[in-house]
C-alpha cells in the first residue's frame, strides 16, 4: 500500500514513515497540508495519515479538501496537542 503522511512534526512524520516502510509499504511524507494536497494531485495513494494540528494550517480544512477531491480515499486523522 502507498501512504501519504501529512504532519508538521518532522520527528513524528519520519518515525511514522519508517514504521510504514518497515512493514513493506511505501510512505511519502509532507510537512504541510498544502504540500500534501499538491502531492495528492500528482500521485496515487491508498490512504492518508493526517495530523489535524498543523501549526498555522487548520487540519480540518485540509481534511475537507482531501475528501472533496477524493471522497473514497481513506483518511486517518489524528490530533496531538502541543509538543511532547
Backbone as CSV, one residue per row, in Angstrom:
resi,resn,N_x,N_y,N_z,CA_x,CA_y,CA_z,C_x,C_y,C_z
1,UNK,0.842,-1.182,0.000,0.000,0.000,0.000,0.885,1.242,0.000
2,UNK,0.371,2.294,-0.593,1.063,3.575,-0.633,0.336,4.574,0.254
3,UNK,1.083,5.167,1.178,0.516,6.109,2.138,1.102,7.498,1.930
4,UNK,0.282,8.505,2.195,0.745,9.878,2.269,0.611,10.315,3.720
5,UNK,1.718,10.738,4.312,1.731,11.173,5.712,1.903,12.686,5.728
6,UNK,0.910,13.389,6.280,0.947,14.850,6.359,1.014,15.233,7.831
7,UNK,2.175,15.755,8.231,2.384,16.138,9.634,3.509,17.161,9.682
8,UNK,3.319,18.237,10.434,4.345,19.274,10.522,5.454,18.927,11.513
9,UNK,5.268,17.902,12.303,6.283,17.466,13.266,7.206,16.461,12.567
10,UNK,8.422,16.909,12.248,9.345,16.069,11.476,9.657,14.744,12.158
11,UNK,9.875,14.768,13.452,10.209,13.539,14.170,9.080,12.525,14.073
12,UNK,7.851,12.959,14.323,6.702,12.056,14.260,6.475,11.590,12.821
13,UNK,6.592,12.521,11.865,6.390,12.191,10.447,7.407,11.142,9.997
14,UNK,8.683,11.365,10.317,9.723,10.418,9.903,9.559,9.059,10.572
15,UNK,9.221,9.054,11.862,9.032,7.787,12.582,7.855,6.999,11.999
16,UNK,6.783,7.701,11.680,5.613,7.046,11.096,5.962,6.424,9.750
17,UNK,6.694,7.162,8.939,7.075,6.653,7.625,8.037,5.471,7.734
18,UNK,8.957,5.526,8.677,9.862,4.399,8.894,9.090,3.139,9.281
19,UNK,8.104,3.290,10.136,7.275,2.152,10.544,6.519,1.574,9.347
20,UNK,5.925,2.456,8.548,5.187,2.003,7.357,6.135,1.277,6.398
21,UNK,7.298,1.888,6.146,8.282,1.271,5.245,8.763,-0.082,5.767
22,UNK,8.951,-0.182,7.089,9.441,-1.440,7.670,8.439,-2.581,7.517
23,UNK,7.188,-2.242,7.294,6.155,-3.261,7.082,5.975,-3.603,5.604
24,UNK,6.860,-3.061,4.767,6.830,-3.399,3.352,5.938,-2.510,2.505
25,UNK,5.502,-1.390,3.047,4.666,-0.459,2.303,5.488,0.767,1.945
26,UNK,4.873,1.682,1.194,5.541,2.914,0.780,4.883,4.099,1.476
27,UNK,5.685,5.027,1.973,5.158,6.224,2.631,5.837,7.466,2.080
28,UNK,5.031,8.381,1.589,5.518,9.684,1.133,5.198,10.677,2.232
29,UNK,6.137,11.542,2.581,5.933,12.467,3.690,5.880,13.897,3.205
30,UNK,4.953,14.644,3.807,4.825,16.061,3.517,4.615,16.814,4.827
31,UNK,5.240,18.005,4.921,5.270,18.763,6.176,4.120,19.744,6.336
32,UNK,3.281,19.893,5.322,2.153,20.825,5.440,0.963,20.299,4.653
33,UNK,-0.189,20.845,4.979,-1.399,20.455,4.267,-1.350,20.837,2.805
34,UNK,-0.844,22.041,2.527,-0.764,22.482,1.136,0.149,21.581,0.308
35,UNK,1.298,21.211,0.882,2.201,20.292,0.169,1.546,18.922,-0.013
36,UNK,0.790,18.490,0.990,0.082,17.219,0.890,-0.974,17.238,-0.203
37,UNK,-1.714,18.346,-0.297,-2.734,18.466,-1.334,-2.103,18.462,-2.726
38,UNK,-0.962,19.119,-2.858,-0.243,19.101,-4.135,0.194,17.680,-4.478
39,UNK,0.684,16.965,-3.486,1.130,15.580,-3.704,-0.039,14.694,-4.136
40,UNK,-1.215,14.930,-3.581,-2.389,14.137,-3.963,-2.769,14.351,-5.422
41,UNK,-2.508,15.547,-5.942,-2.785,15.812,-7.360,-1.840,15.018,-8.252
42,UNK,-0.601,14.844,-7.776,0.448,14.259,-8.606,0.603,12.747,-8.438
43,UNK,0.196,12.214,-7.291,0.423,10.800,-7.022,-0.849,10.055,-6.683
44,UNK,-0.723,8.745,-6.628,-1.846,7.884,-6.260,-1.506,7.216,-4.945
45,UNK,-2.412,7.359,-3.976,-2.196,6.796,-2.645,-3.401,5.960,-2.247
46,UNK,-3.126,4.964,-1.403,-4.190,4.111,-0.899,-4.831,4.683,0.360
47,UNK,-4.081,5.529,1.083,-4.595,6.137,2.314,-3.738,7.333,2.700
48,UNK,-4.322,8.219,3.500,-3.625,9.395,4.010,-3.660,9.360,5.528
49,UNK,-2.522,9.655,6.147,-2.460,9.882,7.594,-2.287,11.381,7.772
50,UNK,-3.226,12.025,8.445,-3.277,13.484,8.520,-3.320,13.960,9.956
51,UNK,-2.356,14.790,10.314,-2.364,15.467,11.614,-3.322,16.647,11.507
52,UNK,-4.282,16.735,12.404,-5.226,17.855,12.373,-4.644,19.111,12.997
53,UNK,-3.547,18.976,13.732,-2.886,20.116,14.363,-1.639,20.446,13.540
54,UNK,-1.838,21.222,12.460,-0.759,21.504,11.518,-0.167,22.896,11.701
55,UNK,-0.071,23.366,12.897,0.504,24.685,13.124,-0.408,25.777,12.613
56,UNK,0.046,26.527,11.620,-0.726,27.654,11.089,-1.918,27.206,10.249
57,UNK,-1.887,25.986,9.767,-2.980,25.482,8.936,-4.031,24.781,9.801
58,UNK,-5.255,24.793,9.336,-6.335,24.080,10.005,-6.461,22.706,9.349
59,UNK,-6.124,21.682,10.098,-6.174,20.331,9.562,-7.558,19.900,9.112
60,UNK,-8.603,20.441,9.753,-9.965,20.109,9.329,-10.253,20.649,7.935
61,UNK,-9.696,21.821,7.610,-9.846,22.364,6.265,-9.137,21.482,5.245
62,UNK,-7.959,20.996,5.612,-7.218,20.103,4.710,-7.989,18.797,4.522
63,UNK,-8.531,18.261,5.609,-9.345,17.045,5.524,-10.521,17.252,4.576
64,UNK,-11.198,18.368,4.702,-12.344,18.667,3.835,-11.912,18.719,2.367
65,UNK,-10.783,19.349,2.091,-10.300,19.438,0.707,-9.914,18.066,0.150
66,UNK,-9.290,17.250,0.986,-8.936,15.894,0.539,-10.200,15.125,0.165
67,UNK,-11.202,15.177,1.032,-12.428,14.412,0.794,-13.227,14.947,-0.389
68,UNK,-13.135,16.241,-0.670,-13.794,16.799,-1.858,-13.132,16.283,-3.128
69,UNK,-11.813,16.191,-3.095,-11.063,15.767,-4.282,-11.121,14.261,-4.504
70,UNK,-11.049,13.509,-3.405,-11.033,12.049,-3.496,-11.909,11.474,-2.385
71,UNK,-13.217,11.509,-2.570,-14.138,11.111,-1.497,-14.006,9.666,-1.023
72,UNK,-13.447,8.794,-1.830,-13.308,7.389,-1.437,-11.949,7.059,-0.842
73,UNK,-11.076,8.052,-0.743,-9.745,7.828,-0.202,-9.812,7.763,1.323
74,UNK,-9.354,6.674,1.930,-9.355,6.594,3.396,-8.377,7.616,3.990
75,UNK,-8.862,8.367,4.977,-8.034,9.342,5.670,-8.082,9.035,7.165
76,UNK,-6.929,8.738,7.710,-6.806,8.522,9.152,-6.303,9.833,9.723
77,UNK,-7.139,10.474,10.526,-6.727,11.762,11.069,-6.547,11.649,12.568
78,UNK,-5.607,12.434,13.070,-5.271,12.379,14.488,-4.953,13.784,14.967
79,UNK,-4.996,13.972,16.252,-4.744,15.267,16.867,-3.790,15.080,18.020
80,UNK,-2.668,15.764,17.968,-1.677,15.729,19.042,-1.465,17.162,19.505
81,UNK,-2.101,17.589,20.580,-1.942,18.974,21.024,-0.547,19.243,21.560
82,UNK,0.004,20.394,21.195,1.272,20.838,21.751,2.441,19.954,21.380
83,UNK,3.557,20.205,22.008,4.770,19.419,21.793,4.866,18.331,22.857
84,UNK,5.671,17.333,22.599,5.828,16.210,23.509,6.591,16.634,24.718
